[in-house]
Amino acid sequence: MTDDLGKIAEAMEIGRATLANMRQNLVIAVLTVVGLLFVVYIGSIHMAGGMLVHQSLMRLLRVPKRARAHAAVHRAERVAV
């Protein structure tokens, strides 16, 4: 950012979006871990497999809003051509 006070609103929006993303990731992580611990406890999967599933979900589950908006604009441009 710069010394421009007009960008305070943008900084606040980015901060709120980041906090919402962190909360969502925390809930997803806790639910995934609880589910995986149950599956590990009953012996259907090993701990290493559970860790792989957890990390894969955390990285692949959420697509940023900007990326979705950019993809929608790109699709609209392709349809218009």
Buried (B, 14 or more C-beta within 10 A) or exposed (E): EEEEEEEEEEEEEEEEEEEEEEEEEEEBEEEBEEEBEEBBEEEEBEEEEBBEBBEEBEEEEEEEEEEEEEEEEEEEEEEEE
